[in-house]
Amino acid sequence: SFKDVKKSRYEDAYANIVMLVRELYRKHRYLLEVDCLNDDERQAFNSLLYQTGRKSEIEVSLKQLCMYIQRYCGKNPIILIDEYDTPIQEAYLKKYYEKMVELMRGILGQALKDNSYLTKAVVTGITRISQESLFSGLNNIEVYSLLREDYGQYFGFTEDEVLKLLEETKQPVSISGIKEWYNGYQIGKHVLYNPWSIIKCLKNHGKLETYWVNTSGHELIEELLKDAKPEVRKEFEELLQGKVITQVLSENLVFPDIKKKPEALWSLLLYAGYLKVLSSKFMEYHLVCEISVPNKEVGGVYSQI
């Protein structure tokens, strides 16, 4: 998980990632105790373990580990990567974007592209960073976003799940109150509730208030709204009045475009959980969506900003 790689300088973020690799290699230290690495590989393994590895060794670390594990147990492993985009968002904010993209492209590209020791990989994040920026050359990616119905029911709690939780916890809160505050995300036919907020609300004896602020995206969104053009601000006024607006959205995000292209800003807000799509259609090669504020909790976050 890259969730904690949030540093104001590239050097510190890089050191964080080196430590993540070290921790991963420590979990697989048993590979040094069996006869499946040659002398060179043993040396490379130890340099990652003791944080003396070169950048090129960090970039190839996941791919190499797959190969070692395959030799050890005769099966290709599965890679799970969470919050892959957090270091890149932070780098964009703190002005070292190009360096971080180059590093992450190296790590992810080596691990996921032409890796014959890999069964499959699941990579999750808030934003879908464009293939050209990060995953160039990967041609077998399946992307499941808030604009695609497959697996939609797993992006949050369904109403049935919320009703079951209310019944089990017996907290003094009505489903109508919960709906007003935490409902509103929609993926195809699936209407979803924010899981974090539901759990916090029930733990807090049914008190309805703002529990969720997407910390990974909040600082970036605050900066973007501060610098927004007058027409974007006007549209926000409408959203905060409960109106529905129509916008072009993009499934891919290129961070340097965020301040230049309005669809990049609206797309980021959708993926970060600050908007919901009511309907969408393709018009002249663009995805045109009706969007609104999902619920009272998110409306409160906007008001604060």
N, C-alpha and C positions, 0 to 999 in steps of 0.2 A: 504494500500500500504506500502510495506517494503522498498521502494526505497531510503529512507534517512537513513536507519540504516547502517551507514558506520563509524565505530569507530575503533580506534587503540587498545582499550582494551575491553575485554568481559564485564566488569562491566558497562561501558558506553553504550555499545550496548544493554545490558539487560535493563538498565534504559530507553533507547529510546523505547524499545518494551513495557515496562510498561506504558509509556506515550501514546503510540498508543492505548493500551487497554483502558486507562482512557478516551481518546477522544471518542472512540467508545461507551463506556458506558455512557458518557455525552450526546451523541446524543439520547440515549434511556432512558434518565432519567425519562421520563413520566411513565415508568414501576413502579417507586417507588410511584407514586401518585395514582395508581389504586390498587385494591385489588387482585393482582395475584401472590404476593410473600409471602412466610411465613417468620417468624422472622429470621431464619437462612440464608435464601436466601437474605433477605434485608441487613443483616449484611455483607454477602459476596459481594453483589453488592456495598455497601458503601466502603468496604476495597479496591476494585478495583478503585472506583471513587476517593478515597483519597490516592491512591498509597501506601497502607499499606498491600496489598495482598501478600501472600507467593507465591513462585515459582509454587507450585502445583495449586494454584488458577489462576495464569496467564495461565498455560497450559490448564486448563479446561474452560477458560473464554468464548471462542467462542461457545463451545458446550452448556454451561449454558445459554448464551444469546439467542441461538436458542430456547431453551426450554421456556424461559420467553416470547419471542415474540409469539411463538406458542400458549401459554396460553392466551395471550392478544388478538390476532386477529384470532385465530382459524385456522391459516394456517402455514405450515412449511416454513420458510424463505429460501432464496438462499444466499449462501456466495460467494462473489467475492474477490479474493486475487490477488494483482498485485505485481510483482517483488519479489516473495517469495524467490528467490535464492540470492538476493543482500546481505543479512546479512551473508550468507554462503560463498559467494565469498570473501567478506571482511575478514571474520574470517580465511579463508584459507591463505590469504595474510599476515594477522597480527598474525598468529600462535595461534589462540584459536578455531580452527576448531571443535574439538571434543565437546567442551562445547556448541557451537552454534548449532551443529547438534542435540545434545540431547534436547536442548530447543525447536528448531523448530519441531523436531519429536514429541515432547509432544503436542505442540499447534496444529499442522496440523493433527496429528494422532487422538487426541481427537475430533477435529471438524469434521473430514471427515470419520472416521471409526466407524461403528455401531452407528451413530447418527440418531436416529429415528425421530428427530425433524428437519431434513434437507430435502429440496426438491432436491436440487443439488448444486454443487459448481463448480466454474470456477477458475482455478489457472493458472496464467501466469508468465513466467519468461524467461530469456535468455537461460538458460541451462535446460536440463532434468536431474535432479539429480536422481541417480538410486533409484529404488523402495526400495532396501534393506537398503540404507542409510537413507531414509526419510519416505517412505510411506509403510513400511512393514505391511502386513496384509490387505492392500487395494486391493481388487481383481476386482473392477469394474471401474478401471481408463481407460479412453479413452485419448490417447495422440495424439495431432495434431502438428507435427513438420514440419520443412522445408523439411523433406524427405517424407512427406505424402501430397497427393494432396487435400484432403478435406479441405475446407475453405481457400485454398491457396490464393484466390483473395483478402482476407481481411488482409493479412500480409503487404500490401503496396499499393501504387497507381498502377492501371492498366494503360496501354497506353492510352486507351480511356479517362480515368479520367484526365490524364496529358494534353492531347490535349484540353480537355474542359477547363481546368484551364488556359492554354496558350491563348485560344480564349477569355476567360472572362477577364483576366488581361491585355491582349495586351502588354506584356512586350517584349522588343527587344531581344529575344533569340529564337534560332531555336530548333526544336525537335531533330535534329541530335546532337547538342551540349549537350542538356539535356541527351540524350541517352548515349553519351560517358562518361559523368560525373556521372550520378546517376542511370542508368539502370542496369540490369544484374542479379537481383535476379530471380531465377526460381523455381517454385514449381509445378511440373507436367507440365501441359500445360500453366500455368499462368506465364507470364513474368512481373516482378514488379519493380517499382521505389521506392527509399527511400523517404517516405513522408516528413520527417523532412527537408531533403535537398531541395526538390522541393519547399516547402513553403518558406524556407529561401531565396532561389535563386530568386523567384518571388517577395518577399518582398524587395530584394536588387536590384531591377530593372533589373533582368535577368543576374546578374554577376555570372559567372561560377567559383566557387572556393570550397575549402573544408569547409563544414558547419557541417558535422556530424562526431563526434568521439564518439563511444559508451562508455560513461564515466564509466559505470558499469563494462565493460570488459577490458577497455584499459590498465589499470595499471597491471592487471593480465597478459594480453597478452604480454605486454612489458617485464615483468619479465621472462615469459616462453621463449620468443624468445632470451633473453639475455643469458639464461642458456641452450639453445638448443644444442643438439649434432651436430657434423660437418655435418652428412648426412641430418639433418633437415635444417640446414642453406643452404646447397647446393640446396635442393629442393625449398627453398624460393627464392634463386637467379633465378631459372628457372621460378617460378611464376611471379616474378617481370619483367622478360623479356617477359611476355605475353604467356608463354607456359602453356600447360595443363598437370597436373601430376595425377597419379593414387594412391589412398590411401585407406586403410581400415578405415571406420568410424564406430562409435558406437552410438546407439541411447541413451544409458545411460551414465551418467558421474559420476565417483567416483573421487572426487577431489584429494585424496591422490595418485591416479594413474596417474595424469596428467604429472608428470615429469618422470614417469617410462614407460608409454605406449604411443608410438607415436600417436595411433589412438585417445587417449583422447585429445591430443593437437589439432589435426586436427578437431576433432568433436566440441571442444569448439570454434575454429575459425569460423566454419560454423555457429553454432547457434548464435554467437555474431554478425554475419553479415559481417565477414571479408573474406568469401569465398563463391563461388557458386558451386553447383553440376550440371554438364552437363549431366551425365548419371550414373546410378547405377545398380548393379546386385549382387545377392547372389552367392558367390563361397565358397564352403567348410565351410559353416556356418558363413561366414563373409560377411559384406556389403562392396563391393568394388566400389568406386566412382571415376569418373573423375572430378577433381576440378580445378578451376582457380580463379584469382582475379576478382571480379565482375565488377569493373569500375575504372575510373581515380581517383575518390575521395578516394577510399580505397587504391589504389596503392600509393597515396600520404601519407597516414597514415603509411603504411609499410615502405616507404622510410625514413620517419622521425625517426621511431623506429630503 
